């Protein structure tokens, strides 16, 4: 490629990240989806400065996703009525995928499953099981 030539790469827009996330949700077993009723997915380009400070993160590209809410096992013991939110951060997801030669769609799936596992109060072993049984590939 000559110096004056540019390779244009189509980066997923925020709306496409939402599409990837909701497609991933549809891949979950119905028994899991039934517990995601008071649940919202919010896609932003980056986490807010206050969130990064709270999590002691200095690089805004380090946070790919975040669960905010009360895990299901604790909800039965509290009168929590607010919606739970999973935040997906578009620019860090794109950068991470590029640096690791991953597909953004697959990475969104992976991060979403991890954040949903926090919603369920899952252990590391349970999170691994969820990842294994909700695989997402480009061939689907």
Secondary structure by P-SEA (a helix, b strand, c coil): ccccbbbbbbcccaaaaaaaaaaaaaaccaaaaaacccbbbbbcccccaaaaaaaccccccccccccccccccccccccccbbbbbbbbcaaaaaaaaaacccaaaaaaaaaaaaaaaaacccaaaaaaaaaaacccccc
